[in-house]
């Protein structure tokens, strides 16, 4: 079994753990389909060419310019000569001090036209480093929520924790935006699943052992720095063999198991990549034949005038709140904008088989 197929089987066996144990069967089916973890989505992933990978933080907000990443992936998928799957590998271990994504509150446009902030967590100094995944699922419908936001809040309550609630919100909103090109074309899963897969194989505990894969995973684990969630909900350093997540470079190197993907990102990702390549050089002698290096693909800024922006009324409210425009706000104002507008010149390399 090739490494990517082994991981897809691992995902299939773990997918139900993302949802609340008391979720009714219909809710489970709906949530798995939204996350691209249903049988049809996993079959499409297995049969597709090299995937596009993005690494969003667990948050109900995807602010500009980060909302361009999923939009760019959809544009690349629509132009691809054959099926390309988009993997949203969600960083569920992020904490509430994250000002790039602001997971402590959800900014949305209410049915009354007001930008509202539904606060989910207090960012006091003592608790701002608590991880999103350590908190209980979202269980309230935000005041005056409408459209995709209302639908997302209702689905979010079936998450096993707050990070999964946020994954479900993102999945609903990105579908409403037109950023998912087909019902089964995008899959969302937490980064710790990839780390636990590596650890399981490194320890020789995989259900289907593979000597070459075990060797590669063991080499990655030996050099990685580990972190896991402590009793207070914050990340603590630990041996890599017990880790929930590795250091950034090792996390990115583990993407090799996803079938030589194109990793989408911006300047920050480009800055990481030389260090990732150094690590991949160390791992390559132990790599199975089907484990190939991921490649970074920078998402272009494009012409800002061709991107969807806020109305003057919304822009004024955002300035008062001190937050940027988000894809959820864009959906509320412009509907399925990503399906109707393509501001990118997607290079052929972004959708090639490598």
C-alpha positions in Angstrom: 0.0 0.0 0.0 1.4 3.4 -1.0 2.0 5.9 1.8 -0.7 8.3 0.7 -3.2 5.4 0.5 -2.2 4.2 4.0 -2.9 7.7 5.3 -6.3 7.9 3.6 -7.2 4.6 5.3 -6.0 6.1 8.6 -8.2 9.1 8.0 -11.2 6.9 7.2 -10.7 5.0 10.5 -10.4 8.2 12.6 -13.0 10.5 11.0 -15.8 9.8 13.4 -13.6 11.1 16.3 -14.0 14.6 15.0 -17.7 14.6 15.9 -19.7 14.7 19.1 -20.5 11.2 20.3 -24.2 12.2 20.6 -24.5 13.6 17.1 -27.4 12.0 15.3 -26.6 9.9 12.2 -27.9 12.6 9.8 -25.7 15.2 11.4 -22.7 12.9 11.2 -23.3 12.3 7.5 -23.7 16.0 6.8 -20.6 17.0 8.8 -18.4 14.4 7.2 -19.5 15.4 3.7 -18.9 19.1 4.5 -15.4 18.2 5.7 -14.7 16.0 2.6 -14.3 13.0 4.9 -17.2 11.0 3.4 -16.5 7.9 1.2 -17.0 9.8 -2.0 -14.5 12.5 -1.1 -11.9 10.0 0.1 -12.3 8.0 -3.1 -11.8 11.1 -5.2 -8.7 12.0 -3.1 -7.3 8.6 -3.6 -7.9 8.7 -7.4 -6.7 12.2 -8.0 -3.3 13.5 -9.0 -0.9 15.3 -6.7 -2.9 17.4 -4.2 -2.9 21.1 -3.4 -2.3 21.6 0.3 -3.1 24.6 2.4 -2.6 25.0 6.1 -5.3 27.3 7.6 -5.5 28.0 11.4 -8.5 26.7 13.3 -10.6 29.9 13.3 -14.1 31.0 12.3 -12.4 33.9 10.4 -10.3 33.8 7.3 -9.2 37.3 6.8 -7.8 38.9 3.6 -5.2 38.2 2.3 -5.4 34.7 3.6 -8.8 34.1 2.0 -7.1 34.2 -1.3 -5.4 30.8 -0.7 -8.5 28.7 -0.9 -9.8 30.9 -3.7 -6.6 30.3 -5.6 -6.8 26.5 -5.0 -10.3 26.5 -6.5 -9.1 28.5 -9.5 -6.3 25.9 -10.0 -8.7 23.0 -9.7 -11.1 24.5 -12.3 -8.2 24.9 -14.8 -6.6 21.5 -14.1 -6.6 18.9 -17.0 -7.5 16.2 -14.5 -8.9 15.8 -11.0 -6.9 17.7 -8.4 -7.8 17.4 -4.7 -7.4 20.2 -2.2 -6.4 19.2 1.3 -7.0 21.8 4.0 -4.6 20.6 6.7 -6.0 22.6 9.7 -3.7 23.8 12.4 -5.9 22.9 15.4 -3.2 23.4 18.0 -3.1 27.2 17.5 -4.0 29.4 20.6 -6.1 32.4 21.3 -3.1 34.9 21.1 -3.2 34.4 17.3 -3.9 37.9 16.0 -3.6 36.8 12.3 -6.8 34.7 12.6 -8.4 35.9 15.9 -10.0 32.6 16.8 -11.3 34.0 20.1 -14.3 35.7 18.2 -16.3 35.3 15.0 -16.8 38.4 13.0 -19.8 38.2 10.7 -22.5 40.4 9.0 -25.8 40.2 10.8 -29.1 40.2 9.1 -29.5 43.8 10.2 -26.4 44.8 8.2 -24.2 45.3 11.2 -20.7 43.7 11.6 -20.9 41.7 14.8 -18.3 39.9 16.9 -19.4 36.7 18.6 -16.9 36.2 21.3 -16.1 32.6 22.0 -13.2 32.9 24.4 -11.6 35.6 26.6 -8.1 36.6 25.7 -6.8 37.4 29.2 -3.1 37.3 29.7 -3.3 34.0 31.7 -5.3 32.1 29.2 -4.5 33.5 25.8 -2.0 30.7 25.1 -4.7 28.0 25.5 -5.1 26.0 22.3 -8.3 26.1 20.3 -8.6 22.3 20.2 -8.6 22.1 24.0 -11.9 24.0 24.3 -15.4 22.6 24.0 -17.4 22.8 20.8 -19.3 26.0 19.9 -22.9 25.6 21.1 -24.6 28.9 20.5 -26.1 30.5 17.4 -24.6 34.1 17.1 -27.1 36.9 17.4 -28.8 37.9 14.1 -26.7 35.4 12.1 -28.1 34.7 8.7 -27.4 32.8 5.5 -24.2 30.8 5.4 -23.3 32.0 8.9 -26.5 30.7 10.4 -26.1 27.4 8.6 -22.5 27.2 9.8 -23.3 27.9 13.4 -25.9 25.1 13.4 -23.5 22.5 12.0 -20.7 23.7 14.3 -22.3 22.3 17.4 -21.6 18.8 16.3 -17.8 19.2 16.5 -15.9 17.2 19.1 -14.2 20.4 20.2 -13.9 24.1 19.3 -11.3 23.5 16.6 -13.7 21.1 14.8 -16.5 23.6 15.2 -14.3 26.1 13.4 -13.4 23.6 10.7 -17.1 23.0 10.0 -17.8 26.8 9.9 -15.0 27.2 7.4 -16.2 24.4 5.3 -19.7 25.8 5.1 -18.5 29.3 4.3 -16.0 28.2 1.7 -18.7 26.2 -0.1 -21.0 29.2 -0.1 -18.1 31.3 -1.5 -17.6 28.9 -4.4 -14.2 27.9 -3.2 -15.1 24.2 -3.4 -15.3 23.2 -7.0 -17.3 20.0 -6.6 -19.1 18.3 -3.7 -16.1 16.0 -3.0 -13.2 18.1 -4.2 -11.9 19.4 -0.9 -11.0 17.6 2.4 -10.4 19.2 5.8 -8.5 17.3 8.5 -6.4 18.3 11.5 -2.6 18.4 11.3 -2.2 16.2 14.5 -3.6 13.3 12.4 -0.6 13.5 10.1 1.7 13.7 13.1 0.1 10.7 14.9 0.3 8.7 11.6 4.0 9.4 11.5 4.4 8.4 15.2 2.4 5.2 14.7 4.6 4.1 11.8 7.8 5.1 13.5 6.9 2.9 16.4 6.1 0.0 14.2 2.5 0.0 15.4 0.8 0.5 12.1 -2.1 -1.8 11.2 -0.3 -2.5 7.8 3.4 -2.3 8.5 5.7 -1.1 5.7 9.5 -1.3 6.3 10.4 1.6 4.1 7.7 3.8 5.5 8.6 2.9 9.0 12.2 3.8 8.4 11.3 7.2 6.9 8.8 8.0 9.8 11.4 6.9 12.4 14.0 9.2 10.9 11.6 12.2 10.9 10.5 11.5 14.5 14.1 11.2 15.7 15.0 14.7 14.6 11.6 16.4 15.3 10.9 18.6 18.4 7.6 17.6 20.0 4.8 19.5 21.7 1.5 18.3 23.2 -1.4 19.9 25.1 -1.0 20.0 28.8 -3.6 19.9 31.6 -4.2 23.7 31.4 -4.8 23.6 27.6 -1.4 25.1 26.6 1.3 23.4 24.5 4.2 21.9 26.4 7.5 20.5 25.0 7.7 16.7 25.0 9.5 13.9 23.3 8.6 13.6 19.6 7.3 10.1 20.2 4.5 11.6 22.4 3.8 14.7 20.4 0.5 16.1 19.2 2.5 18.3 16.8 6.1 18.7 15.7 8.1 21.8 15.1 7.1 23.8 12.0 9.7 22.3 9.7 9.0 18.7 10.6 5.2 19.3 10.2 5.8 20.6 6.7 8.2 17.7 5.9 5.5 15.3 6.9 3.4 16.6 4.0 5.5 14.4 1.9 3.2 11.6 2.8 0.4 13.3 0.9 1.7 12.4 -2.6 4.2 15.2 -3.6 1.7 18.0 -3.1 1.9 21.6 -4.0 1.9 23.5 -0.7 0.2 26.9 -1.1 1.4 29.8 0.9 2.8 33.3 0.9 6.0 35.0 2.0 6.0 33.3 5.4 5.8 29.9 3.8 8.6 30.9 1.3 10.8 31.8 4.3 10.2 28.4 5.9 11.0 26.4 2.8 14.8 26.5 2.6 14.8 25.0 6.1 12.2 22.4 5.1 14.4 21.4 2.1 17.4 20.9 4.4 15.3 18.5 6.4 14.0 16.7 3.3 17.6 16.2 2.2 18.2 14.3 5.5 15.0 12.2 5.1 15.3 11.4 1.4 17.7 8.4 1.7 15.1 6.6 3.8 12.1 7.6 1.7 9.9 4.9 0.1 9.7 5.1 -3.7 6.2 6.8 -3.6 7.2 9.4 -0.9 8.3 12.5 -2.8 9.1 16.0 -1.7 6.3 18.5 -1.5 6.8 21.8 -3.4 5.9 25.3 -2.3 3.6 27.3 -4.6 3.3 31.0 -3.7 -0.2 32.4 -4.0 -0.1 35.6 -6.1 -1.4 38.8 -4.7 -3.1 39.6 -8.0 -4.7 42.9 -8.8 -6.5 44.1 -5.7 -9.1 45.8 -7.8 -10.1 42.4 -9.2 -10.7 40.9 -5.7 -14.0 41.2 -3.8 -13.9 44.0 -1.2 -16.2 45.4 1.5 -19.0 47.9 0.8 -18.2 51.4 2.2 -20.6 50.7 5.1 -18.9 47.5 6.1 -15.4 49.0 5.6 -16.3 51.7 8.1 -17.5 49.2 10.7 -14.5 47.0 10.2 -12.3 50.1 10.9 -14.1 50.7 14.1 -13.7 47.0 15.1 -10.1 47.0 14.1 -10.4 43.8 12.0 -9.8 43.1 8.3 -12.3 41.9 5.8 -13.0 38.1 5.8 -14.3 35.5 3.4 -17.4 35.1 5.6 -18.2 38.8 5.2 -17.5 38.6 1.5 -20.0 35.8 1.2 -22.7 37.8 3.1 -22.1 40.7 0.7 -21.3 39.1 -2.6 -22.5 35.5 -2.5 -20.5 32.8 -4.4 -17.9 35.3 -5.6 -15.1 32.7 -6.1 -17.3 30.8 -8.5 -18.0 33.8 -10.6 -14.7 35.6 -10.4 -11.2 34.4 -11.2 -8.5 37.1 -10.6 -5.6 34.7 -10.7 -3.2 33.7 -13.5 -2.7 30.2 -12.3 0.6 28.8 -13.6 0.5 25.4 -15.2 3.0 24.1 -12.5 0.3 24.6 -9.8 -1.9 22.0 -11.4 0.7 19.7 -13.1 1.4 16.1 -12.1 5.0 17.0 -11.2 
